[in-house]
Amino acid sequence: MPKPAVQKPKRNKYADNNRLALRIEQSGRPTSSPCDYCLVRGKCCIMSPYANSKKCSTCARRGQVCERSFHTDKEWDDLQREEQKVSADLTEAQKQFLQYSQKMNEAMAKILRLQKHQQFLKDRGGRMLDHDSVVSDRLNEDDPPSLAELSEFDRLAEQQEIR
């Protein structure tokens, strides 16, 4: 038995075109070079950000081809001026980055130098303490402290601990 033919629902072209136009308006942005239709009528020409999209929202809604004329000399001059401005701004930003980077490198070198010097001073203090301990031990061997002196040392040490 043959299958019955499936009838496709009739397409609502206006609704399809309107949905497409709304999507373009949601994701797109106004262009500096409007299509011929929008230019003549003074409409805002909103293009999709995707490269394959060839229609503005107005032409998509109308279901028509979106045609554009060549760009004017003013548009090309504006583009060139903007490129030069961005190039100058980029060069300035790069100079600032290099200056800050150099200052950071100098500061880091100073930090490392000071840390190394601090460690040297701590090591020196440790060696001085070791030396003084050895000298004190030798002096105590030659002239040992009396019991009275030892008592006085204990009393002074206790006072120091209390403080």
Sequence and secondary structure as in RCSB ss.txt:
>XXXX:A:sequence
MPKPAVQKPKRNKYADNNRLALRIEQSGRPTSSPCDYCLVRGKCCIMSPYANSKKCSTCARRGQVCERSFHTDKE
WDDLQREEQKVSADLTEAQKQFLQYSQKMNEAMAKILRLQKHQQFLKDRGGRMLDHDSVVSDRLNEDDPPSLAEL
SEFDRLAEQQEIR
>XXXX:A:secstr
            HHHHHHHHHHHHHHH EE SS  HHHHHHT   EE SSTT   BHHHHHHT         HHH
HHHHHHHHHHHHHHHHHHHHHHHHHHHHHHHHHHHHHHHHHHHHHHHHHHHHHHHHHHHHHHHHHHHS   HHHH
HHHHHHHHHHHH 
